Amino acid sequence: MSVPRISRTRFAAVGVVLATAGALALPAGTAVAATGAEPTTGPLLSYVVNTQANHGQVQKVEKAITTLGGTVVYSYEQIGVVIARSTDTQFAAKLRKAKGVQSVGASRTKGITAAESRKAEVAAEPAAAPTAGEEPYWANQWDMRQIGVDKAHKLSLGSNKVTVGVLDSGIDANHEDLKANVDASQSVSCIDGGKPNTAFEAWQPGVDGDHGTHVAGTIAAAKNGKGIEGIAPDVKLAAVKVVDDAGFIYPEYAVCGFVWAGEHKFKITNNSYFVDPWMFNCQNDADQAAITTAVRRAVEFSQRKGVLNVAAAGNENIDLAHKTKDVASPDDTTPGERPITQDCLNLPTELDGVISVSSVGVNGDKSYYSSYGKGKVTVAAPGGDRRYQIPDTPDKNGRTLSTIPGGKYGYMQGTSMASPHAAGVLALLASTHPWANAEELTELLTSQAESHACPSGPYNPGGGGEWAATCEGGADDNGFYGAGIINAEKAVQWWR
């Protein structure tokens, strides 16, 4: 599995918008300035348009969009965000002049087309028969033993009153280790331009769409003697497909996912991604500022509805507290190097109230690839390290093992894998503390985490400097591990 970018499968929706030829004919009273210039036809792009969150204002903005030859895909009146499409290269500049439009941003730099995909490494059959009462692959689940899941399950498997939304590439609802927990009534696809689609096939994984099913298994694979066991095997899972089959999580998909989570009042969501196409969205760029506004509004909406969102810190070994450059954006066309500042945010992991999770390997040390940052990382969790931290398991595989589509099991590593470990522990906390709100659950998670101090010397895996990093802070709060490594056993003991 490739480390620098989150492992995401890929497929993009294809749409058609007819551009208006000739000079713009604007109706009387329209607040959009007529330039007299003909639209310049370019690739079909999607846009987030931010306005006031009320029906009347949203309707006015929708009218301005169609007047300019664009198409309204979907409107989220709850947060004042309209998703639009256009082939006019001047669409955003023109729409920004419309009355009531607060900001507009192209949500991608490449026209809407399809691309390649990637898969997880499929696990071999278990090397030996499992011990009585264990899952067949339990011997290979070093990550679960590391955070005390085996001990936690003697007290609790979680509650089916807790729903965890998996904002990802979909969940294989027919997998033997997941089908009992996936709630189809709360599942949805958001990849149709940011418009919710509840059809069963819409939120199932696409070709090679392993990522979401892998994440789901870590959180809640059943304890049924058929494969692996998740951290909270009795909680509900909702598939919220925000990763298209080309592997991209465009802003409109994320907006749809967070609003859906809020409307359905999920207790927790897991977000093992960054919002494309910009690894960091900067306030001095009109498009990126609009993206940040739209995604922040959606996240805040979910938070007002009681949702606690968990996100991956990233796989680029970047110090999020001391950003200097971005070399991976835009990732849907040709990335280039650009200077960035602390005003440039990785979405959603750097938004207020989001639990940001870094990754550790079997030794409990920061995974070589994991991003980090004092005041940025909330907690650490096992995500794997296949290079420098190899477990003493039958498979000798430093990555984490979980479910993948087709009734199979596979290995992946990344902060994408660390994040669902934290979401699973939070699901146990929410099960044993049903009165706890998002802030209280966060406090429980961090207070029960196992402190892990910064390295005593330089952190330089491999010795070549490629993965060198500097850890700042004390044992209970530092840039590599935040408050510490999560603990499932304590999550179910706290109330006893």
C-alpha positions as CSV (number, residue, x, y, z in Angstrom):
1,M,0.0,0.0,0.0
2,S,1.3,3.4,-0.9
3,V,2.1,5.6,2.1
4,P,2.3,9.2,0.9
5,R,-1.3,9.5,0.0
6,I,-4.2,7.8,1.9
7,S,-5.1,4.5,0.3
8,R,-8.3,5.4,-1.5
9,T,-10.1,3.7,-4.4
10,R,-11.1,5.8,-7.3
11,F,-14.1,6.5,-9.6
12,A,-15.5,9.9,-10.6
13,A,-19.0,10.7,-11.6
14,V,-19.4,11.9,-15.1
15,G,-21.8,14.8,-15.8
16,V,-22.7,17.2,-18.6
17,V,-23.6,20.9,-18.4
18,L,-24.6,22.9,-21.4
19,A,-22.8,26.3,-21.5
20,T,-24.7,29.4,-22.7
21,A,-23.3,30.7,-25.9
22,G,-23.0,34.4,-26.6
23,A,-23.3,37.4,-24.3
24,L,-25.0,36.8,-20.9
25,A,-28.6,38.0,-20.9
26,L,-29.4,38.8,-17.3
27,P,-32.9,39.4,-16.1
28,A,-33.9,42.6,-14.4
29,G,-33.0,42.8,-10.8
30,T,-30.2,40.2,-11.0
31,A,-27.2,41.1,-8.9
32,V,-24.7,39.4,-11.2
33,A,-22.7,42.0,-13.2
34,A,-23.0,41.5,-17.0
35,T,-19.5,41.7,-18.4
36,G,-20.5,41.4,-22.1
37,A,-17.9,38.7,-22.5
38,E,-18.7,35.3,-23.9
39,P,-18.2,32.4,-21.5
40,T,-14.9,30.5,-22.0
41,T,-15.6,26.8,-22.2
42,G,-13.4,24.5,-20.2
43,P,-13.6,21.2,-18.4
44,L,-16.7,20.5,-16.4
45,L,-15.9,21.5,-12.8
46,S,-17.8,21.4,-9.5
47,Y,-18.1,24.4,-7.2
48,V,-19.0,25.0,-3.6
49,V,-21.0,28.2,-3.2
50,N,-21.5,29.7,0.3
51,T,-24.3,32.0,1.3
52,Q,-26.6,32.5,4.3
53,A,-28.3,29.5,5.7
54,N,-31.9,30.3,4.9
55,H,-34.3,29.2,2.2
56,G,-34.9,32.5,0.6
57,Q,-31.2,33.4,0.3
58,V,-30.3,29.9,-1.1
59,Q,-33.0,30.3,-3.7
60,K,-31.5,33.6,-4.9
61,V,-28.1,32.0,-5.2
62,E,-29.5,29.1,-7.1
63,K,-31.1,31.5,-9.6
64,A,-27.8,33.4,-10.0
65,I,-26.1,30.0,-10.7
66,T,-28.5,29.1,-13.5
67,T,-28.5,32.6,-14.9
68,L,-24.8,32.2,-15.5
69,G,-25.4,28.9,-17.3
70,G,-24.4,26.7,-14.4
71,T,-26.3,23.8,-12.9
72,V,-27.4,23.4,-9.3
73,V,-26.5,19.9,-8.2
74,Y,-27.7,20.1,-4.6
75,S,-28.4,22.7,-1.9
76,Y,-27.7,22.3,1.8
77,E,-29.9,25.0,3.2
78,Q,-29.0,23.9,6.8
79,I,-25.5,25.4,6.3
80,G,-25.9,27.7,3.4
81,V,-23.9,25.7,0.9
82,V,-24.9,25.1,-2.7
83,I,-23.1,22.6,-4.9
84,A,-23.0,23.7,-8.6
85,R,-21.3,22.7,-11.9
86,S,-20.2,24.7,-14.9
87,T,-17.9,24.5,-17.9
88,D,-17.4,28.3,-17.9
89,T,-13.8,29.0,-16.8
90,Q,-15.0,32.4,-15.5
91,F,-18.0,31.0,-13.6
92,A,-16.5,31.5,-10.1
93,A,-15.4,35.0,-10.8
94,K,-18.8,36.0,-12.1
95,L,-20.7,34.3,-9.4
96,R,-18.7,36.0,-6.7
97,K,-20.3,39.3,-7.8
98,A,-23.8,38.0,-7.2
99,K,-25.7,39.5,-4.3
100,G,-25.8,37.2,-1.3
101,V,-22.9,35.0,-2.5
102,Q,-20.3,35.0,0.3
103,S,-17.7,32.9,-1.4
104,V,-17.2,30.5,-4.3
105,G,-14.6,27.8,-4.9
106,A,-13.8,25.3,-7.6
107,S,-13.7,22.0,-5.7
108,R,-11.3,20.3,-8.2
109,T,-8.8,21.3,-10.8
110,K,-9.4,18.4,-13.2
111,G,-12.5,17.8,-15.3
112,I,-14.8,15.1,-14.0
113,T,-13.4,11.8,-15.4
114,A,-12.5,8.3,-14.2
115,A,-9.1,7.0,-13.1
116,E,-7.2,4.0,-11.8
117,S,-7.7,2.2,-8.4
118,R,-5.6,0.3,-5.8
119,K,-6.1,-2.7,-3.6
120,A,-5.1,-4.0,-0.2
121,E,-2.8,-7.0,0.2
122,V,-5.0,-10.0,0.8
123,A,-4.2,-12.0,3.9
124,A,-3.2,-15.6,3.7
125,E,-5.1,-18.3,5.5
126,P,-4.4,-18.4,9.2
127,A,-1.2,-20.3,9.9
128,A,-2.7,-22.4,12.7
129,A,-6.1,-23.2,14.1
130,P,-7.3,-20.5,16.6
131,T,-7.4,-21.1,20.3
132,A,-10.9,-21.9,21.6
133,G,-12.9,-18.7,21.8
134,E,-10.6,-16.7,19.5
135,E,-11.2,-15.5,16.0
136,P,-9.2,-17.4,13.3
137,Y,-7.0,-14.3,12.6
138,W,-6.7,-13.1,16.2
139,A,-3.0,-14.2,16.4
140,N,-2.2,-11.6,13.7
141,Q,-4.1,-8.8,15.3
142,W,-1.2,-7.3,17.2
143,D,-3.0,-3.9,17.1
144,M,-5.9,-5.1,19.1
145,R,-3.8,-6.6,21.8
146,Q,-1.7,-3.5,21.9
147,I,-4.6,-1.4,23.1
148,G,-6.2,-4.0,25.3
149,V,-9.2,-5.0,23.1
150,D,-9.0,-8.6,24.4
151,K,-9.3,-7.4,28.0
152,A,-12.0,-4.9,27.1
153,H,-14.2,-7.6,25.5
154,K,-14.4,-9.5,28.8
155,L,-16.5,-6.5,30.0
156,S,-18.2,-5.1,27.0
157,L,-18.6,-5.5,23.2
158,G,-20.3,-2.1,22.8
159,S,-23.9,-1.2,22.4
160,N,-26.2,-1.4,19.4
161,K,-27.6,2.0,20.4
162,V,-24.3,3.6,19.3
163,T,-23.9,4.3,15.5
164,V,-20.5,5.0,14.0
165,G,-20.6,6.6,10.6
166,V,-17.8,5.5,8.3
167,L,-17.2,8.3,5.9
168,D,-15.1,6.4,3.3
169,S,-15.4,4.3,0.1
170,G,-18.4,2.3,1.2
171,I,-18.8,-0.9,3.3
172,D,-19.3,-4.4,2.0
173,A,-22.6,-5.0,3.8
174,N,-22.6,-8.7,2.9
175,H,-19.2,-9.4,4.5
176,E,-19.7,-12.2,7.1
177,D,-17.9,-10.1,9.8
178,L,-19.9,-6.9,9.1
179,K,-23.4,-7.7,7.9
180,A,-24.9,-8.0,11.3
181,N,-23.8,-4.4,12.2
182,V,-24.2,-2.4,9.0
183,D,-27.4,-0.3,9.2
184,A,-28.7,0.1,5.6
185,S,-31.3,2.6,6.8
186,Q,-28.6,5.1,7.9
187,S,-26.2,4.5,4.9
188,V,-25.8,6.7,1.9
189,S,-23.6,7.6,-1.1
190,C,-22.4,11.2,-1.5
191,I,-20.3,10.8,-4.6
192,D,-23.1,11.8,-7.1
193,G,-21.8,15.3,-7.1
194,G,-22.4,15.7,-3.4
195,K,-26.1,14.7,-3.6
196,P,-27.2,11.9,-1.2
197,N,-28.3,8.6,-2.7
198,T,-29.6,5.9,-0.3
199,A,-29.8,3.1,-2.9
200,F,-28.0,0.0,-1.5
201,E,-25.7,-0.4,-4.5
202,A,-24.8,3.3,-4.4
203,W,-23.0,3.0,-1.1
204,Q,-21.4,-0.4,-1.7
205,P,-17.7,-0.3,-2.5
206,G,-16.7,0.2,-6.1
207,V,-14.1,-1.8,-8.0
208,D,-11.1,-2.4,-5.6
209,G,-12.9,-0.3,-3.0
210,D,-11.1,-1.9,0.0
211,H,-10.5,1.1,2.2
212,G,-13.9,1.7,3.8
213,T,-14.5,-2.0,4.5
214,H,-11.1,-2.3,6.1
215,V,-11.8,0.7,8.3
216,A,-15.3,-0.7,9.3
217,G,-13.8,-4.0,10.4
218,T,-11.4,-2.3,12.7
219,I,-14.2,-0.5,14.4
220,A,-16.9,-3.2,14.6
221,A,-16.1,-6.6,13.0
222,A,-18.2,-9.2,14.7
223,K,-16.9,-11.5,17.4
224,N,-18.4,-14.5,15.7
225,G,-15.5,-17.0,15.2
226,K,-15.3,-16.2,11.5
227,G,-12.3,-14.0,10.9
228,I,-11.1,-11.0,13.0
229,E,-12.7,-9.0,15.8
230,G,-13.2,-5.3,15.9
231,I,-12.9,-3.0,18.8
232,A,-16.6,-2.6,19.4
233,P,-18.3,-5.6,17.8
234,D,-21.9,-4.8,18.8
235,V,-22.2,-1.2,17.7
236,K,-23.9,-0.2,14.5
237,L,-22.1,1.0,11.4
238,A,-23.4,3.4,8.8
239,A,-21.7,3.5,5.4
240,V,-21.4,7.1,4.2
241,K,-19.6,6.9,0.8
242,V,-17.6,10.0,0.3
243,V,-14.7,8.5,-1.6
244,D,-15.3,8.1,-5.3
245,D,-13.9,5.1,-7.2
246,A,-11.0,7.2,-8.4
247,G,-10.0,7.7,-4.7
248,F,-10.9,11.3,-4.3
249,I,-12.9,13.0,-1.5
250,Y,-13.9,16.2,-3.1
251,P,-15.4,19.0,-0.8
252,E,-18.9,18.4,-2.0
253,Y,-18.7,14.8,-0.9
254,A,-17.4,15.7,2.5
255,V,-20.1,18.4,3.0
256,C,-22.8,15.8,2.1
257,G,-21.3,13.3,4.5
258,F,-21.0,15.5,7.5
259,V,-24.5,16.9,7.0
260,W,-25.9,13.4,6.7
261,A,-24.1,12.4,9.9
262,G,-25.6,15.4,11.7
263,E,-29.1,14.8,10.4
264,H,-29.0,11.1,11.5
265,K,-27.3,12.0,14.8
266,F,-24.5,9.5,14.6
267,K,-22.5,9.4,17.8
268,I,-19.2,9.2,16.1
269,T,-17.8,9.4,12.5
270,N,-14.5,8.2,11.2
271,N,-12.7,10.2,8.5
272,S,-9.6,8.5,7.2
273,Y,-8.8,11.0,4.4
274,F,-8.0,14.6,3.6
275,V,-10.3,16.6,1.4
276,D,-9.1,16.8,-2.1
277,P,-7.6,18.3,-4.3
278,W,-5.6,20.4,-1.8
279,M,-3.7,18.8,1.0
280,F,-3.8,22.2,2.7
281,N,-6.5,24.8,1.9
282,C,-5.1,28.3,2.3
283,Q,-7.1,31.4,3.2
284,N,-5.3,33.6,0.6
285,D,-6.7,31.6,-2.2
286,A,-10.4,32.3,-3.1
287,D,-11.2,28.7,-4.1
288,Q,-9.5,27.1,-1.1
289,A,-11.0,29.6,1.3
290,A,-14.5,28.8,0.0
291,I,-13.7,25.0,0.4
292,T,-12.6,25.5,4.0
293,T,-15.8,27.5,4.8
294,A,-18.1,24.9,3.3
295,V,-16.4,21.9,5.0
296,R,-16.2,23.7,8.3
297,R,-19.9,24.6,8.2
298,A,-20.7,21.0,7.5
299,V,-18.5,19.7,10.4
300,E,-19.9,22.3,12.8
301,F,-23.4,21.3,11.8
302,S,-22.7,17.7,12.7
303,Q,-21.1,18.9,16.0
304,R,-24.2,20.9,16.9
305,K,-26.2,17.7,16.4
306,G,-24.0,15.8,18.9
307,V,-21.6,14.1,16.5
308,L,-17.9,13.5,17.5
309,N,-15.7,13.4,14.4
310,V,-12.4,11.5,14.3
311,A,-9.9,12.0,11.5
312,A,-6.5,10.7,10.3
313,A,-3.5,13.1,10.9
314,G,-2.0,12.2,7.5
315,N,0.7,10.0,6.0
316,E,3.3,12.6,4.9
317,N,5.5,12.9,8.1
318,I,4.6,16.6,8.2
319,D,4.7,18.7,11.3
320,L,1.3,20.2,11.2
321,A,2.3,22.7,13.9
322,H,5.1,24.1,11.7
323,K,4.0,24.0,8.1
324,T,6.3,25.4,5.5
325,K,5.4,23.8,2.1
326,D,3.0,21.7,0.3
327,V,4.4,19.4,-2.4
328,A,1.3,17.3,-3.1
329,S,-1.4,19.7,-4.4
330,P,-3.5,19.8,-6.4
331,D,-3.5,16.0,-6.4
332,D,-6.1,15.6,-9.2
333,T,-3.9,17.2,-11.8
334,T,-0.2,18.0,-11.5
335,P,1.0,18.7,-8.0
336,G,3.6,21.4,-7.4
337,E,5.6,22.8,-4.6
338,R,4.2,25.9,-2.9
339,P,4.9,27.7,0.4
340,I,2.2,27.5,3.1
341,T,1.5,28.9,6.5
342,Q,-0.4,27.9,9.6
343,D,-3.5,29.5,8.0
344,C,-3.5,26.6,5.5
345,L,-5.5,23.7,6.9
346,N,-5.6,20.0,6.2
347,L,-9.3,19.2,6.2
348,P,-11.0,17.8,8.2
349,T,-8.3,16.9,10.7
350,E,-7.3,20.5,11.6
351,L,-10.8,21.8,12.2
352,D,-11.8,22.7,15.7
353,G,-13.4,19.8,17.7
354,V,-12.1,17.1,15.4
355,I,-10.1,14.3,17.1
356,S,-6.8,14.0,15.1
357,V,-5.1,10.7,15.3
358,S,-1.4,9.9,14.6
359,S,-0.2,6.3,13.9
360,V,2.1,4.0,15.9
361,G,3.6,0.6,15.1
362,V,3.8,-2.5,17.2
363,N,6.5,-1.0,19.5
364,G,4.3,1.9,20.3
365,D,6.5,4.4,18.5
366,K,5.4,6.9,15.8
367,S,5.0,5.2,12.4
368,Y,7.7,6.5,10.1
369,Y,5.1,8.1,7.8
370,S,2.7,9.5,10.3
371,S,2.2,13.3,10.3
372,Y,2.3,14.9,13.8
373,G,2.3,18.3,15.6
374,K,2.1,19.7,19.1
375,G,-1.4,21.0,19.6
376,K,-2.6,19.2,16.4
377,V,-2.6,15.5,17.3
378,T,-5.2,14.5,19.9
379,V,-4.2,10.9,20.5
380,A,-2.2,8.1,18.8
381,A,-3.4,4.6,17.8
382,P,-2.0,1.6,16.0
383,G,-1.8,2.1,12.2
384,G,1.2,0.0,11.4
385,D,4.8,0.3,10.4
386,R,5.9,-2.4,8.0
387,R,9.5,-1.0,7.7
388,Y,10.8,-0.5,11.2
389,Q,8.3,-2.1,13.7
390,I,7.7,-5.8,12.8
391,P,5.5,-7.8,15.2
392,D,6.2,-11.2,16.5
393,T,3.1,-12.7,14.9
394,P,2.6,-15.7,12.6
395,D,2.5,-13.4,9.5
396,K,5.3,-11.0,10.7
397,N,3.3,-8.2,9.1
398,G,3.7,-4.8,10.5
399,R,0.5,-3.5,9.0
400,T,-3.0,-3.9,10.5
401,L,-5.4,-6.7,9.4
402,S,-9.0,-6.1,8.8
403,T,-12.0,-6.9,6.5
404,I,-12.0,-6.2,2.8
405,P,-14.8,-6.8,0.2
406,G,-15.7,-10.2,-1.0
407,G,-15.6,-11.9,2.4
408,K,-11.9,-11.5,2.6
409,Y,-9.3,-10.0,4.9
410,G,-6.3,-7.8,4.1
411,Y,-3.4,-5.7,5.4
412,M,-3.2,-1.9,5.2
413,Q,-1.2,0.7,7.1
414,G,-1.5,4.4,7.6
415,T,-3.1,7.0,9.8
416,S,-6.2,5.8,7.9
417,M,-5.9,2.7,10.0
418,A,-5.1,4.5,13.2
419,S,-8.1,6.7,13.1
420,P,-10.7,3.9,13.2
421,H,-9.0,2.4,16.2
422,A,-9.7,5.7,18.0
423,A,-13.3,5.7,16.7
424,G,-13.7,2.1,17.9
425,V,-12.5,3.0,21.4
426,L,-14.8,6.0,21.4
427,A,-17.7,3.7,20.5
428,L,-16.9,1.6,23.6
429,L,-16.8,4.8,25.7
430,A,-20.1,6.0,24.3
431,S,-21.6,2.5,25.0
432,T,-20.5,2.5,28.6
433,H,-21.2,6.3,29.1
434,P,-24.5,6.8,27.2
435,W,-24.9,10.2,29.0
436,A,-21.6,11.6,27.7
437,N,-21.7,14.3,25.0
438,A,-18.9,14.8,22.4
439,E,-16.8,17.0,24.7
440,E,-17.0,14.5,27.5
441,L,-16.2,11.6,25.3
442,T,-13.1,13.5,24.1
443,E,-12.1,14.1,27.7
444,L,-12.6,10.4,28.5
445,L,-10.5,9.3,25.5
446,T,-7.6,11.6,26.3
447,S,-7.6,11.1,30.0
448,Q,-7.5,7.3,29.6
449,A,-4.8,7.3,26.9
450,E,-1.4,5.8,27.9
451,S,1.2,8.5,28.1
452,H,4.1,8.2,25.7
453,A,7.0,10.6,25.9
454,C,9.0,12.0,23.0
455,P,12.0,10.0,21.9
456,S,15.1,10.6,24.1
457,G,17.2,11.2,21.0
458,P,16.6,12.2,17.4
459,Y,13.7,10.5,15.6
460,N,15.3,9.2,12.4
461,P,14.0,5.8,11.2
462,G,16.3,4.2,8.8
463,G,19.1,6.7,9.6
464,G,18.9,8.4,6.2
465,G,16.9,11.5,7.2
466,E,13.9,10.7,4.9
467,W,11.6,10.2,7.9
468,A,13.3,12.4,10.4
469,A,11.0,14.4,12.7
470,T,11.1,16.5,15.8
471,C,8.8,15.8,18.8
472,E,7.8,18.7,21.0
473,G,6.1,18.5,24.4
474,G,6.0,16.4,27.6
475,A,4.9,12.8,28.2
476,D,1.2,13.7,28.6
477,D,0.9,16.1,25.6
478,N,3.3,16.1,22.7
479,G,3.4,16.3,19.0
480,F,3.9,12.6,18.2
481,Y,1.3,11.0,20.4
482,G,-0.9,13.8,21.7
483,A,-2.3,12.8,25.1
484,G,-1.0,9.2,24.5
485,I,-1.9,5.9,22.9
486,I,-5.6,5.0,23.2
487,N,-6.7,2.2,25.6
488,A,-9.8,0.1,25.0
489,E,-9.6,-1.7,28.3
490,K,-9.8,1.5,30.3
491,A,-12.7,2.6,28.1
492,V,-14.9,-0.1,29.5
493,Q,-13.5,0.0,33.1
494,W,-13.9,3.7,33.8
495,W,-17.5,3.4,35.0
496,R,-17.1,0.3,37.1
